[in-house]
Structures are given as C-alpha cells and as structure tokens.
Amino acid sequence: MFCTSIGTELDAANVRRAFRRVVALTPGLNAADWTPRELRHSFVSLLSASGVQIEQISQLVGHKSTQVTETVYWHELRPVLTEGAEAMDEILPRNRESLS
C-alpha cells in the first residue's frame, strides 16, 4: 500500500495532485488538461498505432480480457482496426465473380 508523505491514505485526489505537479514542470503542457486517465489513454493509443497486438495491450493495462480493452479504448483502437479492415478489402476479392 502506498501513502502520502505524512502517512495518510493515498486517494485519487492525492494521485491527481501529484501528477499535475509533475505535468506542470513539463514545458508545453497545461497541467489542468492532463490526468492519469489521459496518460493511460495515450499509452493505449501509442501502442495501438505502433502495431502492438490487442492481446498485449490488454495485458499491459491489466484487463482480464481483450473485450474489456476493446470496450474501454474503442476510440484509440479504431484507426488500427480500420486499417486492418481496409487491408483485408484489398487482399480479398469483393465478389465471387472475381474468384473465377
């Protein structure tokens, strides 16, 4: 278990406050615009955009299944899924006539 510098319970407000202090030290970032949640979503987006498999992303963010990851991070994963669908469209013929 983690605690604050004075030994009290570390709650969500403590984590956000400490996180914003660190972000405030980063040039070009507005601390009010960032939370640990946005950092987590950025993490998933970057992994997905880099071609990391959904199974690996799911494990890295601590989900029990890829279904949870797909549900929570649909917007971050959608570009990669769309690219995959477009690639399959190019690979597979559009109708059975082209098979003959």
Contacts in CASP RR format, 6 or more apart in sequence:
PFRMAT RR
TARGET T0000
AUTHOR 0000-0000-0000
METHOD contacts of the structure
MODEL  1
MFCTSIGTELDAANVRRAFRRVVALTPGLNAADWTPRELRHSFVSLLSAS
GVQIEQISQLVGHKSTQVTETVYWHELRPVLTEGAEAMDEILPRNRESLS
1 10 0 8 1.000
2 10 0 8 1.000
3 9 0 8 1.000
3 10 0 8 1.000
4 10 0 8 1.000
4 14 0 8 1.000
15 36 0 8 1.000
16 35 0 8 1.000
16 36 0 8 1.000
19 34 0 8 1.000
19 35 0 8 1.000
19 36 0 8 1.000
19 39 0 8 1.000
20 31 0 8 1.000
20 32 0 8 1.000
20 34 0 8 1.000
20 35 0 8 1.000
21 31 0 8 1.000
23 29 0 8 1.000
23 31 0 8 1.000
23 34 0 8 1.000
24 31 0 8 1.000
40 61 0 8 1.000
41 73 0 8 1.000
41 76 0 8 1.000
43 60 0 8 1.000
43 61 0 8 1.000
44 57 0 8 1.000
44 61 0 8 1.000
44 69 0 8 1.000
44 73 0 8 1.000
44 76 0 8 1.000
44 77 0 8 1.000
45 73 0 8 1.000
45 76 0 8 1.000
47 56 0 8 1.000
47 57 0 8 1.000
47 60 0 8 1.000
48 54 0 8 1.000
48 57 0 8 1.000
48 73 0 8 1.000
48 76 0 8 1.000
48 77 0 8 1.000
48 79 0 8 1.000
48 80 0 8 1.000
49 79 0 8 1.000
49 80 0 8 1.000
51 80 0 8 1.000
54 66 0 8 1.000
54 69 0 8 1.000
54 70 0 8 1.000
54 77 0 8 1.000
55 66 0 8 1.000
57 69 0 8 1.000
57 73 0 8 1.000
57 77 0 8 1.000
58 65 0 8 1.000
58 66 0 8 1.000
58 68 0 8 1.000
58 69 0 8 1.000
61 69 0 8 1.000
63 69 0 8 1.000
63 72 0 8 1.000
69 77 0 8 1.000
70 77 0 8 1.000
93 99 0 8 1.000
END
